[in-house]
Amino acid sequence: MSAILLGILALPILAALALWAIPASIGDRLAAMYGSVISGLVLIGSLLLWPRSEGWFAYVPSQDQLLREGSRPLQAVTDVPWIPALGVRFHVAVDSISMPLIVLTALLTFVCCLYSLKITPRIGRTRSLIALLLVIEAGVIGAFSSMDLVLFFVCFEIVLIPMWLVIDIWGDDHDPVGRKRAANTFVLMTVLGSALMLLGFLLVYRQAGTFDLVQLTNSPVLGGHGVPLAAALLIAVGLAVKVPLWPLHIWLPDAHAKAPTVGSVLLAGVLLKLGTYGLIRILVPVLPDATATMAPYLAGFATVAIIAGSLACLAQTDVKRLIAYSSVGHMGFIVLGISTLSQAGLHGALFANIAHGIITGLLFFLAGAIKDRHDTSDLRTIGRALYARLPRIGGLLTFASLASLGLPGLAGFWGEMLVLLGAYRPADSLPRTTYLVFMVIAGLGTVLTAAYFLRLVRNLCQGDPAENPASAFAVDLSRIELITWAPLITLTVLLGVWPGLLLHQWGTL
């Protein structure tokens, strides 16, 4: 199994280098098919890691065990010296927390490459776009499988420059200045966050003498406050930029609005998960006492993010910016779940992480399809009556909106419900009255979420088609779009009616 994990880490990088070695005239014609094959092989490899881990499905951890890395069985382990002088090791493995995220990354990269078979940005240069998507895939999978803090940081950083280029080169062709500004803001904010996170890692090393996550999560050296609290603050702020958590979310709306469709899908569906995954993988188990001290403050910022994101959505007139701000609210729910330090809250955060990646990925695909047909994502220009003009796309937009607002029976419901349950019963060391207040405010956020998505459906889908006759003959759902979106639609329903597919491997509640 370790060979499979090493294979899915190395294959996208090697394939990207090989693609860049091909002459541009040939590479641009073959890139999308080539990328689909490579990302398809990575997806198959990631799925092969899953069924061999029968212990995950029989394993039922307690609350304390969920917080300790050593209590979860690691699979596909590779642990060899990398930089011996610094004690840095190439230590990779997967477990029940990282495996669903690795599969999600592989799936979204695969469908993005499939989508590019027929639909690419107007600027072209498909060879470089696909190569960068493969590099992003390798970096994200590397971060999700890293068991060494320095290796996690390196993989965390690998994805930044490729995504910066994707936004800057293939972004909104109507606003070159805006897309450059969005790309620069994205990379500057995330690099700043990464620098703070690295300082936190160095403090952890100074205190514990190791970067190895398995040793750190079982190390009594990192108890108490002082240096551990300083390290936890730096790591939390660094990861909060990536989440992004209010008020550090300022880079997200422009990045989504200006990115090409495949860039928005990977940014929302995969890259944002690096922040919340880092909180669960590093902050909670490595620095438990400091995390418990900070938890109410994290919960407070998360609750503000839920409300602020929802209110911002109500004010948006651009489809992509609305979906971007909705991510601020959804990621706020995930951070709130993590901050409860309870089994229900952590399980809700893990489930919502996956559900958000699937549903928001589908929403950005739909927003891209609407923009391609109308040459804009501005609601005031698009007009109403999408049901009449593009009935299948309009129907899918309604379906994805209902899933995102948390309709029971679809994937978005379970994560939010478990997070609210976790806030109702947080860890014993946390102030329950404070979390009850957060729970009530977050519950109001679910109402606001329903309001802005239903408003979107009403303003975009319902109305007289004569209001916008210029797009009356736009092509409805194409075959490549149906093939691309089908896995996301299926998973949205499957995880909604069978949440145990994921929840069981983290333990029954």
N, C-alpha and C positions, 0 to 999 in steps of 0.2 A: 504493500500500500504506500510506503514511503516513496517508491519509484513513481507511482501515479501522481502524488502531490508534487514531486520535483518536476515531473513532466509538464503538468499544467502551469507551473511557474515559469519554466524555461521556454516552452513552445511559443507563447505569444511574442516574447522578446526576440527569439531567433527568427520567427516568421516576419516580424516587422522589419528587422535588418535585411532579410532576404528580399522583402518587397521593395525597400528603398534601393536595393542593388539592381533591380530591374529597370530598364529604360522607361522614362515617364510615358512615352507613347503607348507602350505595351502594358505597363503597370496600371494606368488609369482604366484601361478596358477590362482588366482581369481582377482589379483590386477587390471589388465587392464580393465576387464569387470566391476569391482566395480567402478573404477575411471570414466569409461565412463558413467555409470548410474548417479553417483553423479554429475559430471560436466554437464551432460545432464539436470539434474534437475535445476542446477544453471542457465544454458542457458535459459531454459523455464521460470524460475522466472524472469530473467532480461528482457526477451521479454514481460512478463506480465506487467512490469512497464511502458513500452513504450506506448501502445495504449490507456492507461487510461489518458494520458497527452495531451488531445486534444488542450489545450491552447498553447502548444508549436508550433503547426502547424498554428495557427491563429495569432501568436504573431510576430510582425515585429519591432524589436528594431532599434533605431537610433544608430549612432556611439557612442555617449556618453553613451547611455543606455547599449550597449554591454560591456562597461568597468566597469559597476557597478553591483555588485552581487545582490543588492536589487531590480534591475529592472527585473531580470529573475525569473519566478515563480518556487519555490522549490517544489518538490514532495517527498512523502514518508519520511517526516521529523520525526526524533527522536532526542530530545534534553533534556538530563537529566544530573545532576551533576555527575562528574566522580572523580575529585580530587578537592574538594571544597576549600581546603586551598590555592591552586594555581590558582583557577579560571578556571580550565580545565574542559570541559564538553564533554560528549559523544554525539556529535552533528553530525549526518549523514543525508544526503538528496541527491537527484539527481535533475539535471536540464538538459536543452537541450545541455549543453556542456559535462557533465560527462556521460550521458546515453549511447551515441554511444560507448564510450570507455569501459564502463562496459560490453556492449553486445559483443564488440570485444574481451575482455579478456575472457569472458565465452565461446565464440565460439572457440578461439584458444586453450584453455585448453581442451575443449571437443574433438577437432580433434586430439590433441596430445595424449589423452588417447585412442581414437579409433585406431590411428596409432600403439600404443603399443600393440594392440591385437595380431598382427602378427610380428611386427618389434621392437625389443628391443636391447639395447647394449649388446655386447658379455659377459660382466661381469655378466649379470643377475641382481638379487636383485631388481626385478620389484616392489615388495611391497613397498620398501623404495622410489624408484623413483616416483611412482605414488603418494604416500603420500606427498612427497615434492612438486610435481606439484600442488596438491590441496592447500597446505599451501601458495604457491606463488599466486595462484588464489585469495585466501581470502585476502592476504595482498594488492594486487593490487586493488581489488574492494573496499577494505576499504579506500585506499588512494584516489581513484576517488570519493568516496562519503563523505569524511571527510569535515566538516565545522568548524573544530577547528584545529589550527596550531599544537598543541602538538599531537593530534590524527593523523593528516596527517604525522607527523614525525615518530610516532610509526609504522604506517602501511607501510610507506616508508622503514623503517628499517627491517620489518618482512621478506621482500623478499630477503634480501641480503644473509643471511646464507644458506637458501635452495638452491639458485642459485649457490653459492660457492660450495656446496656439489655436486650438479648436474654436474658441470664442472669437479671438482676434482675426483669424483668417477667414473662417467659414460662417461667421455670425451674420447678423442682419445687414444685407447688402444695401438697404436704403439709408443706413445710418453708420457709415464707417467710423466717424468720430465717436459716436456713442458706444459702438462695440469695442473699440480700442480702450475707451475709458472703463468700460465694464470689465474687460479682461485684465487691465492693470490693477483695478481695485481688488478684483478677486485674488490675484497673485500676491499683491502687497499685504492684504489682510491675512491671508492664510500663511504666508511666510512669517509674519509677525507672530501669529499664534503658534506656529511650529517652533520658533525660537524660544518662546516662553515654555513650551512643553519640554524642549530639550534641556533647558535650565532645571526644570523640575526633575527630569531623569537623572541629571548629574548630581542633584542633591540626594536623590534616592541611592545612587551609587556610593556617594560619600558616606552615607549612613549605614548602608548594608554591605557594601563591598562587592556587589554583583549586579549585573543587568538582567539576569535570568529570571523570567516571570514565575516559573515553577518554584524556584527557591524563594523568591520575594514574597509570594503569597503564603508561604508557610514560615516566614521569618518573624520572630518576635522583636527584632531590632527596630521595626518600623511602627511599633505601637506608640501611643502617647502623642504629644504635640511638639512644639518647637520646630526643629528642622522638618519632620514629617508634615506638619501643617503648612509650612512654607512651600514644600514640594507639592503638596496636594493643591494649593491655590494656583501655583504656576501651571500644573498639568491641567487643572480644571478650566482655567481661562484659555489655555492653548487649544484644548479640545472644544470648548464652547464656541470658538471662532468657526470651527469646522462644522459644528452641528447644523446651522448656527443658532445660538441662543440669544434672545433679546438681551441687551441692545447691540450685540455684535453681529447682527444679521444684515447690516447695511449693504454688504456686497452682493447679497443673494438675488434680490429682485432684478437688478440690471443684468446680472450674469445670465439669468434664465431668459429674460426678455430679448437679449441680443444673441444668445447662443443659437446654433442650428438645432434642428429637432433632435438629432441623435446626441448632441452635446447636452441638451436639457434633460433628456432621458437618463443619461449616465450620471449627470451631476445630481439630480434629485434621487434617482433610484439606487445609486451606489456610493458616490463620494460623500454625501451627507452622513452616511452610515458609519464612516470612519470615526467621526466624532463621538457618536453614542456608543459605538463598539469599544472605543478607547476608555470611555467612562466605566463600562461594565467590566472590561478585561483588565484594566490597569488600576484605575482610581479606587474602585470599591474593594477589591480583594487585597491590593498591595498596601493601601493606606487606610485601613478600616476606621481607626479612631479619628483621624483627621477628616475623613469623609463624613462620619456621623456628625462632627462639629459643623461642617459646611452644609450638610444636607438641607436644613430648613431654608437657607439662603438660596441654594440651587432651586429648591421647590418654588420659592417666591419668584425668582426670575423666570422659571418655566411657566408659572401661572400667568405672569404678565405677558409672556410670549403668546400664550393661547389667546388671550383677549386682544392684544395688540394686533396679532396676525389676522384675526377674524375681522376686526374693525377696519383694518387696511384693505382687506378683500372687498368689503362693502363699498369702498370708495374707488375701486379700480374700474377702468374702462378698457383695459387690455387683457385679453384672455390669458396670455402667458404670465403676465405680472400677477394676475389674480391667483393662478395656480402656484406661483412662486411664494406669494404671501401665505397661501394655505399651508405650504410646507413649514413655514415658521411656526404656525399653530400646532401642526401635527408633531413636529419635533419637540415642541414644548411639552406635549403630552408624554412623549417618550422620556424626556429628562425628568418630568415629575414622577413617573413610575420608578426610575432609577433612584431618585432621591428618597423614596419611601423606605428603601433598604429592606423591603418585605418580599416574601416569596411571590405574592400576587402581583405586586408592583413591578418587580423585575421580570416576571413572566410576561406581564402586559407590555412592558417596554420592548422585550425581545420579539414578541409577536407583532407589535405595531411597527417595529423596524422593517420586518419583512413585508407586511401588508402595505405600508406606505411606499416601499420601493416598487411593488407591483402596480398598485392603483395609480400612483402619481406618474409612473412611467407611461401607463396607458393614457392618462390625461394629457401628458405632453405630446404623445404621438397624435392624439386627436386635435390638440391645438395646432400642431404643425400641419396636419391635413387641412384644417380650416384656413390657416394662413396661406398655404400653397394655392388654394382655390380662389381666395379673395385678394391675395397679394398684400394682406395686412392682418394683424390680429386685434385691431381696434374694434371694439364692439359697436361704436357709433357708425363706423364705416361699413361693417359687415351687414348690419341690419338684422331683422328678425326672420322668422319663418324657416329656420333650418330644417324643421320636420318636413316642410313641403318641398324644399329645394334639394336637400341632401338627407333623406329620411333615415338611412342606415347610420350615417355618421352622427346625425342628431340623436338617434336612439342610443348609440353607444356612449355619446357624451352624457346623456342622462343617466345611463347605467353606471358609468365611472363616477359621476358626481354623487349618486346615491351611495355608492360604495365608500367614497371618501368621507361623506358626512356621517358614516357609521350606521347605515341601515342594517338591522338584524338580518342574518342570513347571508351577508356578504363580508368579505375579509376585514373591512375597516371597523367592524363592531367590536370584536373580541378584545383587541388591544386596549381600546379606550375604556371598555367596561372593567377590565382587570386593573388598569391604572387607577381608576376611580375607587375600586375596591381596595387597592393598596393604600391610597390616601385615607380611606376610611379606617384602615387598620395598619398604620405604619409600624416600623420596628419599635420595640419597647423603649429604646433609648431616645426616641424622638418625641417631640411635643404633639400629642394627638389633637388637642384643640386647634393648634395652628394648621395642621393638615386637614382637619375638617373644614376649616375656612377655605383652604386651597381647593378642596374637593368641590365645594359649592360653587366657587368661582369658575373652576374648570368645567363643571356641569353647565354653567351659563355659556361657556365657550362652545360646547356642543350645539347649543341652540343657535348661537351666532353662525356656526359652521353650516348648519342646515339652512339658515337664512340666506347666506351669500351664495351657496350652490344652487338653491332653488331660484334665487334671483337671476343667476347666470342662465339657468335653463329657460326661465320665462323670457328674459331679454334677448336670448340668442335663438331659441328654438321655436317659440310660439309667435304667431303673428301672420300678417298678410304677405304672401310672397311677392305681391306687386310692389311692395315697399322698396325692393331692391332687385329690379328686373335684370340688371347687368349680369348677375350671377345665376340667373334662373336655369341655365343649361349647364351648370358646373357638373363635372363627373362625380357620381357618388362613390361609395366605397370600392376601391380597386382590389384585384385579386391579391397583389403583393401586400397590401395593407391588411387584408383579412388574414392572410397567412401569418404575418408578423404579429398581429395583435391577438390572435387566437390563444396562444399560451397564457397571456396575461389575463384575458377574460376568463379562461378556464380556471386558473389558479384563484382568481378573485371569488368565484363561486365555490370552488372546492374548499378553500380555507374558511369560507363563511359557514358552510354546512358541516365541515369536518375539521374543526380547530384542533382536535387531538392529534392530527397529523404532525403538528409542530409541538403543541403543549405537552404531549406525552413524554417526549424525549427530555424535557426540562423538569419532569416530575408532575404528578397529578396534584391538583389544587384542592 
